């Protein structure tokens, strides 16, 4: 076999169906890719505490690059290989700045010790928070801070992402996966940087990486990859960056493309 490829898959809206499960067909396709000598990793906005249980029945997935590229969780050992956390002082400064400019803004913290959300954040919840536990609190629960959640009762979606990006420009990365709140990571930390680091760790050149995604937080990963596959349900920005488009997540789009690549060549 030639040098291996690295296949990096987003989870929600991509690998997972709308029932948050990985279909039997997709499991088989991932196993076949691994058996052929290639690497498979998940690159997700989820934390590993919510992602790992969803992937427990797919041993071919070696790593979870979680919290939009903030760290690499080695599935076999249950440990972090590397982490790019937010400094506590920086997070405090960002929160103060956002509160001053956006009255009513509320926050959540995702760290190695767990995830907590302000009561006001939870009160606005009408969407699944990546299956994380709804633990209420007023500050990070401790450990390395991987991601900050921001939401507002008056500004949502892309408008909120633009607002927070403008406030924190140059200091942080602000992303959205199509839900009302936004997620903030340290400067230079996104799915693209996560892909670069995990490819380097696995000794795979970037031109031998194949990524799958559907939403705005996948844009940095699509820009770095050797080949990018948009799901049939992907947003316009992802489709514009894609080399190929597959079927939606609800129609086994990841499996469909992996089966094709295994027959015609991983490129």
Buried (B, 14 or more C-beta within 10 A) or exposed (E): EEEBBBBBBBBBBBBBBEEEEBBEBBBEBBBBBBEBEBBBBBBBBBBBBBBBEBBEEBEBBBBBBBBBBBBBBBBEEEEBBBBBBBEBEBBEEBBEBBBEEBEEBBBBBBBBEBBBBBEBBBEBBEEEBBBBEEEEBEBBBEEBBBBBBBBBEEBBBEEBBBBBBEBBEEBBBBBBBBBBBBBBBBBEBBBBBBBBBBBEBBEBEEEBBBBBBBBBBBBBBBBBBBBBBBBBBBBEBBBEBBBEBBBBBBBBBBBBBBBEBBEEEBE
